[in-house]
Amino acid sequence: MANLRSSLDQGSNTGNNQIKDMMTLLRRLGEPFYQMSTYFCQNAIELFNRLPPQQYRTGWVLSNIGRCYWECVKYSDAEKYFEEAFRIEPYRLEGIEYYSSCLWHMKKEVPLCHLAYSALEKSTFAPESWIALGNCYSLQKEHENALKFFNRAIQLNPAHAYAYTLCGHEYVYNEDFQKAKKCFENALSIDLRHYHAWWGLGNIFFRQEKYDRAVDHFQKAISINQRNPVLYTYLGVTLTAKEQYQDALKYFQQSELIDDKYVLNRYQKAVVLMKLEQYEAALTELEKLRIMNPKEAPIPQLMGKIYKLMNKIDKAHQFLSIALELDSKDAQRIKGMIESLHSNNEFNEDNDI
């Protein structure tokens, strides 16, 4: 009888220990997932990295790390983790929608098409597969086909907020703002914290020159995800359009603190510095950009414009000539800018990169 009682006690202790170990594991997995869900992605990455190897080397953990980097607009880092996650778990589907969007942003057409068709081979009933295919066609600028496949994903999962958002972006490309707005609103009706949809609505209002409404929506997106540099940049661009240059500069600087390699932000910061007549500071930003992106013609174009404003005509001619070599498609306009150097005519061109 004593031996039986001892065996039961040992079994009870073993069961308790197993439950305790399971709760510990769930807590260690839950903490980084919570941080990711609230967009404290760097905290989430650090917590995921502390997991034991047997938990860390799983598709779920690695794809979530990839998702964290994706949310922070660090697409190269995100791609590495997504790729490893799907190598370890070849039949995995969860996360493919973000992996395919990562490849879309990096303009990697061949890997994206391979991912899309391999996903369809795994399942034609998974919305992730159709999102990947939609991203594939979107990258090829076949927006009608992209819409068809994103809508197929919505049919399979009507509660997929990200699929609605991707539909919205395609409608924006087609300049069908009414349908785009409806898609973003549908996404928010599913998930009010889906900041991509808030950004999408802000982008529509910006394009419609409804700048106050655009500011409100970009600010809402920032309140949800405070570590995404793109959101601060677009808010800064909107404030620039409102000629609130000092306020815009603060948001460009905030974006730079998060990611000092974000090209659009540094370029728009230089535009604002030029408008504030801080020419040397603007040129410093553009010189850094030229090192990072030596083949982008808008950078020397803007430098040429600034040098003309500084009345340094020779330097202006030098940089406009560089821009002309880089962008033969826009040769006529750049030649017009060069011809205006020795006149009193002002340049009249967009400052978008």
C-alpha positions as CSV (number, residue, x, y, z in Angstrom):
1,M,0.0,0.0,0.0
2,A,2.8,2.4,0.8
3,N,4.5,1.6,-2.5
4,L,1.3,2.3,-4.4
5,R,0.9,5.6,-2.6
6,S,4.5,6.5,-3.4
7,S,4.0,5.6,-7.1
8,L,0.9,7.8,-7.2
9,D,2.7,10.7,-5.5
10,Q,5.6,10.4,-8.0
11,G,3.1,10.3,-10.9
12,S,1.3,13.3,-9.5
13,N,4.6,15.2,-9.2
14,T,5.6,14.3,-12.7
15,G,2.2,15.5,-14.0
16,N,2.5,18.8,-12.1
17,N,6.1,19.3,-13.4
18,Q,4.9,18.7,-17.0
19,I,2.0,21.2,-16.5
20,K,4.5,23.7,-15.1
21,D,6.9,23.2,-18.0
22,M,4.0,23.6,-20.5
23,M,2.9,26.8,-18.8
24,T,6.4,28.2,-18.8
25,L,6.8,27.4,-22.5
26,L,3.4,29.0,-23.3
27,R,4.4,32.1,-21.4
28,R,7.8,32.3,-23.2
29,L,6.0,32.0,-26.5
30,G,3.1,34.3,-25.6
31,E,5.3,37.2,-24.4
32,P,7.0,37.9,-27.7
33,F,3.8,37.3,-29.6
34,Y,2.0,39.9,-27.5
35,Q,4.8,42.4,-28.1
36,M,4.6,41.7,-31.9
37,S,0.8,42.1,-31.8
38,T,1.2,45.5,-30.2
39,Y,3.9,46.5,-32.7
40,F,6.7,46.6,-30.2
41,C,8.6,44.5,-32.8
42,Q,12.1,45.0,-31.5
43,N,11.1,43.8,-28.1
44,A,9.4,40.8,-29.7
45,I,12.5,39.9,-31.7
46,E,14.7,40.0,-28.6
47,L,12.3,37.7,-26.7
48,F,12.0,35.3,-29.6
49,N,15.8,35.2,-29.8
50,R,16.0,34.0,-26.1
51,L,13.9,30.9,-26.8
52,P,15.6,27.5,-26.5
53,P,16.9,26.1,-29.9
54,Q,14.1,23.4,-30.1
55,Q,11.5,26.2,-29.9
56,Y,13.4,28.8,-31.8
57,R,14.1,26.6,-34.9
58,T,10.5,26.3,-35.8
59,G,8.5,27.8,-38.7
60,W,6.1,29.6,-36.3
61,V,8.9,31.5,-34.4
62,L,11.0,32.3,-37.5
63,S,8.1,33.5,-39.6
64,N,7.0,35.7,-36.7
65,I,10.5,37.2,-36.5
66,G,10.2,37.8,-40.2
67,R,6.9,39.5,-39.7
68,C,8.5,41.7,-37.0
69,Y,11.2,42.9,-39.4
70,W,8.5,43.3,-42.1
71,E,6.5,45.6,-39.8
72,C,9.6,47.6,-39.2
73,V,10.2,48.0,-43.0
74,K,13.4,46.0,-42.8
75,Y,12.6,43.8,-45.8
76,S,16.1,42.2,-46.3
77,D,16.1,40.9,-42.7
78,A,12.5,39.8,-43.0
79,E,13.2,37.9,-46.1
80,K,16.0,35.8,-44.4
81,Y,13.7,34.7,-41.6
82,F,10.8,34.0,-43.9
83,E,13.0,31.9,-46.2
84,E,14.4,29.9,-43.3
85,A,10.9,29.3,-41.8
86,F,9.5,27.9,-45.0
87,R,12.7,25.8,-45.6
88,I,12.2,24.2,-42.2
89,E,8.5,23.7,-42.7
90,P,8.0,23.4,-46.5
91,Y,4.2,22.9,-46.2
92,R,3.6,25.9,-44.0
93,L,1.1,28.4,-45.3
94,E,0.7,30.8,-42.4
95,G,2.8,33.9,-43.0
96,I,3.0,33.5,-46.8
97,E,0.9,36.6,-47.2
98,Y,3.6,38.7,-45.4
99,Y,6.5,36.9,-47.1
100,S,5.0,37.6,-50.5
101,S,4.5,41.3,-49.6
102,C,8.1,41.4,-48.5
103,L,9.2,40.2,-51.9
104,W,6.8,42.6,-53.5
105,H,8.4,45.5,-51.8
106,M,11.9,44.3,-52.7
107,K,10.7,43.9,-56.3
108,K,11.9,40.3,-56.4
109,E,9.6,39.1,-59.2
110,V,11.0,35.6,-59.8
111,P,11.1,34.5,-56.1
112,L,7.7,35.9,-55.6
113,C,6.2,34.0,-58.5
114,H,7.9,30.8,-57.3
115,L,6.5,31.4,-53.8
116,A,3.0,32.0,-55.2
117,Y,2.8,28.9,-57.3
118,S,4.3,26.7,-54.7
119,A,1.7,28.0,-52.2
120,L,-1.1,27.1,-54.7
121,E,0.4,23.6,-55.0
122,K,0.1,23.2,-51.3
123,S,-3.5,24.4,-51.1
124,T,-6.0,26.2,-53.3
125,F,-8.3,26.7,-50.3
126,A,-5.9,28.8,-48.2
127,P,-6.3,32.6,-48.6
128,E,-2.5,33.0,-48.1
129,S,-2.0,31.2,-51.4
130,W,-4.2,33.7,-53.3
131,I,-2.7,36.7,-51.6
132,A,0.8,35.6,-52.7
133,L,-0.5,35.2,-56.3
134,G,-2.2,38.6,-56.1
135,N,1.1,40.1,-55.0
136,C,2.8,38.4,-57.9
137,Y,0.4,40.0,-60.5
138,S,0.5,43.4,-58.6
139,L,4.3,43.5,-59.0
140,Q,3.8,43.0,-62.7
141,K,1.3,45.9,-62.7
142,E,-1.6,43.6,-63.7
143,H,-3.9,45.2,-61.2
144,E,-7.1,43.7,-62.4
145,N,-5.7,40.1,-62.1
146,A,-4.3,41.1,-58.7
147,L,-7.7,42.2,-57.6
148,K,-9.3,39.0,-58.7
149,F,-6.9,36.9,-56.6
150,F,-7.2,39.1,-53.5
151,N,-10.9,38.9,-53.8
152,R,-10.6,35.1,-53.9
153,A,-8.7,35.3,-50.7
154,I,-11.6,37.3,-49.1
155,Q,-14.1,34.7,-50.4
156,L,-12.1,32.0,-48.5
157,N,-11.7,34.1,-45.4
158,P,-14.1,37.1,-45.2
159,A,-12.4,38.2,-41.9
160,H,-9.0,38.6,-43.6
161,A,-8.3,42.3,-43.0
162,Y,-5.0,42.3,-44.8
163,A,-6.6,40.9,-48.0
164,Y,-9.1,43.9,-48.0
165,T,-6.2,46.3,-47.5
166,L,-4.3,44.8,-50.5
167,C,-7.5,45.2,-52.6
168,G,-7.6,48.8,-51.5
169,H,-4.1,49.4,-52.7
170,E,-4.9,47.9,-56.1
171,Y,-7.9,50.2,-56.5
172,V,-5.7,53.2,-55.6
173,Y,-3.3,52.2,-58.4
174,N,-6.3,52.2,-60.7
175,E,-7.4,55.6,-59.2
176,D,-10.7,54.1,-58.1
177,F,-10.7,55.9,-54.8
178,Q,-14.3,55.1,-53.9
179,K,-13.8,51.4,-54.1
180,A,-10.4,51.6,-52.4
181,K,-11.9,53.6,-49.5
182,K,-14.6,50.9,-49.1
183,C,-11.9,48.2,-48.9
184,F,-9.9,50.0,-46.2
185,E,-13.1,50.6,-44.2
186,N,-14.0,46.9,-44.5
187,A,-10.5,46.0,-43.2
188,L,-11.0,48.4,-40.2
189,S,-14.4,46.9,-39.5
190,I,-12.6,43.6,-39.0
191,D,-9.6,45.0,-37.1
192,L,-9.7,48.6,-35.9
193,R,-6.0,48.4,-35.1
194,H,-5.1,47.4,-38.7
195,Y,-2.8,50.4,-39.2
196,H,-2.2,49.5,-42.9
197,A,-5.8,50.5,-43.6
198,W,-5.5,53.8,-41.7
199,W,-2.4,54.5,-43.8
200,G,-4.4,53.6,-47.0
201,L,-7.2,56.0,-46.2
202,G,-4.6,58.7,-45.4
203,N,-3.0,58.1,-48.7
204,I,-6.3,58.5,-50.5
205,F,-7.0,61.8,-48.8
206,F,-3.5,63.0,-49.5
207,R,-4.0,62.2,-53.2
208,Q,-7.3,64.1,-53.1
209,E,-5.5,67.0,-51.5
210,K,-7.6,66.7,-48.4
211,Y,-4.6,67.2,-46.2
212,D,-6.3,67.7,-42.9
213,R,-8.1,64.4,-43.2
214,A,-4.9,62.7,-44.4
215,V,-3.0,64.0,-41.3
216,D,-5.7,62.6,-39.0
217,H,-5.4,59.1,-40.6
218,F,-1.6,59.0,-40.6
219,Q,-1.6,60.1,-37.0
220,K,-4.0,57.3,-36.2
221,A,-1.8,54.8,-37.9
222,I,1.2,56.1,-35.9
223,S,-0.7,55.8,-32.7
224,I,-1.0,52.0,-33.4
225,N,2.5,51.4,-34.8
226,Q,5.0,53.9,-33.4
227,R,8.0,52.1,-34.9
228,N,7.2,52.3,-38.6
229,P,9.3,55.0,-40.3
230,V,7.0,55.1,-43.4
231,L,4.1,56.4,-41.4
232,Y,6.2,59.4,-40.0
233,T,7.5,60.2,-43.5
234,Y,4.0,60.3,-45.1
235,L,2.8,62.5,-42.3
236,G,5.8,64.8,-42.9
237,V,5.1,64.8,-46.7
238,T,1.4,65.8,-46.0
239,L,2.5,68.6,-43.6
240,T,5.0,69.8,-46.3
241,A,2.0,70.0,-48.8
242,K,0.3,72.2,-46.1
243,E,3.5,74.3,-46.0
244,Q,4.0,73.5,-42.4
245,Y,7.7,72.9,-42.9
246,Q,8.9,73.0,-39.3
247,D,6.3,70.5,-38.2
248,A,7.1,68.3,-41.2
249,L,10.8,68.4,-40.4
250,K,10.1,67.0,-36.9
251,Y,8.4,63.9,-38.4
252,F,11.2,63.4,-40.9
253,Q,13.6,63.4,-38.1
254,Q,11.5,61.0,-36.1
255,S,11.5,58.6,-39.1
256,E,15.2,58.9,-39.4
257,L,15.7,57.9,-35.7
258,I,13.9,54.7,-36.5
259,D,15.6,54.0,-39.8
260,D,18.3,56.3,-41.1
261,K,18.5,54.4,-44.4
262,Y,15.0,55.1,-45.5
263,V,15.5,56.8,-48.9
264,L,12.2,58.6,-49.3
265,N,12.4,60.1,-45.9
266,R,15.9,61.5,-46.3
267,Y,14.9,62.9,-49.7
268,Q,11.8,64.6,-48.5
269,K,13.7,66.0,-45.5
270,A,16.1,67.6,-48.0
271,V,13.1,69.1,-49.9
272,V,11.9,70.7,-46.7
273,L,15.3,72.0,-45.7
274,M,15.6,73.6,-49.2
275,K,12.2,75.3,-48.7
276,L,13.4,76.5,-45.3
277,E,16.5,77.9,-47.2
278,Q,18.8,75.7,-45.2
279,Y,20.7,74.8,-48.4
280,E,23.9,73.4,-46.9
281,A,21.9,71.1,-44.7
282,A,19.8,69.9,-47.6
283,L,22.9,69.2,-49.7
284,T,24.4,67.2,-46.8
285,E,21.4,65.0,-46.8
286,L,21.5,64.6,-50.6
287,E,25.2,63.7,-50.6
288,K,24.5,60.9,-48.1
289,L,21.6,59.8,-50.4
290,R,23.9,59.8,-53.4
291,I,26.3,57.4,-51.7
292,M,23.3,55.1,-50.8
293,N,21.6,55.4,-54.2
294,P,24.1,56.6,-56.9
295,K,21.8,55.8,-59.8
296,E,18.7,57.8,-58.7
297,A,18.4,60.8,-61.0
298,P,16.0,62.8,-58.8
299,I,18.9,63.2,-56.2
300,P,21.3,65.1,-58.5
301,Q,18.3,67.0,-60.0
302,L,17.4,68.4,-56.6
303,M,21.0,69.2,-55.9
304,G,21.2,71.1,-59.2
305,K,18.1,73.0,-58.2
306,I,19.6,73.9,-54.8
307,Y,22.9,75.0,-56.3
308,K,20.9,77.3,-58.7
309,L,19.2,78.8,-55.7
310,M,22.6,79.4,-54.1
311,N,23.6,81.0,-57.4
312,K,26.4,78.4,-57.9
313,I,25.6,77.9,-61.6
314,D,28.6,75.7,-62.5
315,K,27.8,73.2,-59.7
316,A,24.1,73.3,-60.7
317,H,25.1,72.4,-64.3
318,Q,27.4,69.6,-63.1
319,F,24.7,67.9,-61.1
320,L,21.9,68.4,-63.7
321,S,24.3,66.8,-66.3
322,I,24.7,63.8,-63.9
323,A,20.9,63.5,-63.7
324,L,20.7,63.7,-67.5
325,E,23.1,60.8,-67.8
326,L,21.1,58.7,-65.3
327,D,17.6,59.4,-66.7
328,S,17.3,59.4,-70.4
329,K,13.5,59.0,-70.2
330,D,13.2,62.5,-68.6
331,A,15.9,64.0,-70.8
332,Q,13.7,66.8,-72.2
333,R,12.7,68.2,-68.8
334,I,16.3,68.0,-67.5
335,K,17.6,69.8,-70.6
336,G,15.0,72.5,-70.0
337,M,16.3,72.8,-66.4
338,I,19.9,73.1,-67.7
339,E,18.9,75.8,-70.3
340,S,17.2,77.8,-67.5
341,L,20.4,78.0,-65.5
342,H,21.5,81.2,-67.2
343,S,18.1,82.8,-67.1
344,N,15.9,84.1,-64.3
345,N,13.4,81.3,-64.8
346,E,12.6,79.2,-61.8
347,F,12.6,75.4,-62.0
348,N,9.1,73.9,-62.1
349,E,9.1,70.2,-61.3
350,D,8.0,67.7,-58.8
351,N,10.4,66.8,-56.0
352,D,9.3,63.2,-55.8
353,I,11.9,60.4,-55.9
